[in-house]
Amino acid sequence: MSDQHLAKNIIDIYRKYGRQWTELRGEYLYEQSWLDRFCEKLSNNAKVLDLGCGSGVPIARYLSEKGCEITGVDSSEVMLEMAQQNFPIENYPNHRWIHGDMRNVQLNENARLNENVSHNTNSIFDGILAWDSFFHLTADDQWQMFTQFQRFSKIGTLLMFTSGPSDGEAIGEMFGEALYHASLSPKEYRELLAQHGFHVLEMVVDDPDCAGHTVCLAQRYD
């Protein structure tokens, strides 16, 4: 029996436990080697879209230190409040923190926290990141996300996301709540990327140097 009904609870879980999760997550950057590979291919002052940005610490902070301009999107208001506190606008005028669902968010150059953007003019980014967020979506929603990735990208845009190691669903636990995860197969991801104009640069399953994460780094070529 499918556990997809649990996927509907993900946003509420991160709204409810956002601060506790951020404290539990801590600031150790086990993702650094992948973030370095991502940044090495970006130009100076690259515009990066961080989907499921959370509090912005430690990932957005590291990208910011590398010179990236961050647009963070998250469905949890409490997470975005923390991000705004961590990156005050007077010190980080080129960063934006936007309340929205990655599956349907619309962005423009002037959108900021809690703004409703109703038109279809979207910003284009040099890099798109969906780290430990994309894999909370159902398989059907993940398929649809590749249209979003394409919409926010241009030739040369980098895309990096984490997934499960194989096709299927998995249920974890966070603070006593069932935490939904899903994944397509690596083959399906490669096919979807190709269909939307992305070429896989690296894909590592259960990377032992990244706390067992499965990571895909791709680049838009057409």
C-alpha positions in Angstrom: 0.0 0.0 0.0 1.3 3.4 -0.9 2.3 5.9 1.9 1.8 8.9 -0.4 -0.8 10.3 1.9 2.0 11.0 4.4 3.6 13.3 1.9 0.8 15.8 2.6 2.1 16.2 6.2 5.6 17.2 5.3 5.1 21.0 5.2 3.2 20.9 8.5 6.0 18.9 10.2 8.6 21.5 9.2 6.3 24.3 10.3 5.8 22.6 13.6 9.4 21.5 14.3 11.4 23.9 12.2 13.4 25.3 15.1 14.0 21.9 16.7 15.1 20.4 13.3 17.5 23.3 12.7 19.1 22.8 16.1 19.3 19.0 15.6 20.7 19.5 12.1 23.5 21.6 13.4 26.1 23.5 11.4 28.5 20.6 10.4 28.8 20.9 6.6 29.0 17.2 5.5 27.9 18.4 2.1 30.9 20.6 1.5 32.6 18.5 -1.1 29.5 18.5 -3.3 28.9 22.2 -2.7 32.5 22.9 -3.7 31.9 21.0 -7.0 28.8 23.0 -7.5 30.5 26.3 -6.8 33.6 25.5 -8.9 31.5 25.6 -12.0 29.6 28.8 -11.1 30.7 32.3 -12.2 31.4 35.1 -9.7 28.2 36.5 -8.1 26.2 33.6 -9.4 22.5 33.6 -8.7 21.5 30.4 -6.9 18.0 29.2 -6.3 17.8 27.1 -3.1 14.6 25.1 -3.0 13.8 24.0 0.5 16.3 26.4 1.9 15.3 26.0 5.6 17.1 28.5 7.9 19.9 29.0 5.4 22.4 27.5 7.8 24.8 25.9 6.9 24.2 25.5 3.2 23.1 28.9 2.0 25.6 30.5 4.3 28.4 28.5 2.7 27.2 29.4 -0.8 27.0 33.1 0.3 30.6 33.0 1.5 31.5 31.7 -1.9 30.0 34.8 -3.4 26.6 33.5 -4.5 23.4 35.6 -4.4 20.8 33.4 -2.8 17.1 33.1 -3.5 15.7 30.8 -0.9 12.3 29.2 -1.1 10.6 27.3 1.7 7.1 26.3 2.7 7.8 26.7 6.4 7.3 30.2 7.7 9.3 29.6 10.8 12.3 28.4 8.6 12.1 31.5 6.6 11.9 33.7 9.7 15.2 32.1 10.8 16.8 32.6 7.4 15.8 36.3 7.4 17.3 36.6 10.9 20.5 34.9 9.8 20.8 37.1 6.7 19.5 40.5 7.5 18.7 42.5 4.4 21.0 45.4 5.4 24.0 43.0 5.3 22.8 40.8 2.5 20.8 43.0 0.1 21.1 40.5 -2.8 19.6 37.6 -0.9 15.9 36.8 -1.0 13.8 34.5 1.2 10.4 33.6 -0.3 7.5 31.7 1.2 6.4 29.2 -1.4 6.0 25.6 -2.5 8.8 24.5 -4.9 6.2 22.7 -7.0 4.5 25.8 -8.2 6.4 28.9 -6.9 6.6 31.8 -9.3 9.6 34.2 -8.9 10.6 37.6 -10.1 13.5 39.9 -9.4 11.6 41.9 -6.8 9.9 39.1 -4.9 10.8 38.8 -1.2 9.6 37.1 1.9 5.8 36.5 2.0 5.2 38.2 -1.3 2.5 36.7 -3.5 3.7 36.6 -7.1 0.8 35.9 -9.5 2.4 36.6 -12.9 4.4 34.2 -15.0 7.6 36.2 -15.4 10.3 34.0 -13.7 13.8 34.7 -12.6 16.6 32.7 -14.3 19.4 31.3 -12.2 23.0 30.2 -12.6 22.5 27.4 -10.1 19.5 25.5 -8.7 19.8 23.4 -5.5 17.3 21.0 -3.9 19.2 19.4 -1.1 17.3 17.2 1.3 14.0 18.7 0.1 13.2 17.3 -3.3 13.1 13.8 -1.9 10.1 14.6 0.3 7.9 14.9 -2.8 5.9 12.0 -4.3 7.2 10.4 -7.5 4.5 12.2 -9.5 5.5 15.6 -8.1 9.2 14.8 -8.7 8.4 14.2 -12.4 6.7 17.6 -12.5 9.6 19.3 -10.8 11.8 18.9 -13.8 9.6 21.4 -15.7 10.3 23.8 -12.8 14.0 23.2 -13.0 13.9 24.0 -16.7 11.7 27.1 -16.2 14.3 28.6 -13.8 17.3 27.7 -15.8 19.3 28.7 -18.9 22.1 27.1 -20.9 24.9 26.5 -18.5 22.7 26.5 -15.3 23.8 23.9 -12.7 21.3 21.7 -11.0 22.1 19.6 -7.9 19.6 17.6 -5.8 19.6 14.6 -3.4 17.3 11.6 -3.9 17.0 8.1 -2.7 19.3 5.3 -4.1 16.5 3.5 -6.0 12.9 3.7 -7.0 10.4 3.6 -4.1 9.1 5.2 -0.9 10.6 5.2 2.5 9.2 6.5 5.8 11.5 7.9 8.4 10.7 9.6 11.7 11.3 13.1 13.1 10.2 14.1 16.6 7.7 11.2 16.6 6.2 12.1 13.2 6.3 9.9 10.2 8.5 11.6 7.6 7.8 10.7 4.0 10.6 10.2 1.3 10.3 9.0 -2.3 12.7 8.5 -5.1 12.8 7.5 -8.8 15.5 5.3 -10.1 18.8 6.8 -11.2 17.9 5.7 -14.8 14.6 7.7 -14.6 16.4 10.8 -13.3 18.8 10.6 -16.1 16.0 10.3 -18.6 14.1 13.2 -17.1 17.1 15.4 -17.0 17.9 14.7 -20.7 14.2 15.4 -21.6 14.5 18.8 -20.0 17.9 19.7 -21.5 20.2 18.7 -18.7 23.4 16.6 -18.9 24.5 14.6 -15.8 27.9 15.6 -14.7 28.1 13.3 -11.6 25.6 11.0 -9.9 26.8 9.1 -6.8 24.6 6.6 -5.0 25.0 6.3 -1.2 28.1 8.5 -1.2 30.1 7.4 1.9 31.8 10.8 2.0 28.5 12.6 2.3 26.7 10.8 5.1 25.3 8.2 2.6 23.5 10.7 0.5 22.6 10.0 -3.2 23.5 13.1 -5.1 23.0 14.3 -8.7 24.9 17.2 -10.3 23.7 18.2 -13.8 24.0 21.1 -16.2 21.6 22.6 -18.7 23.0 22.4 -22.2 19.9 23.0 -24.4 
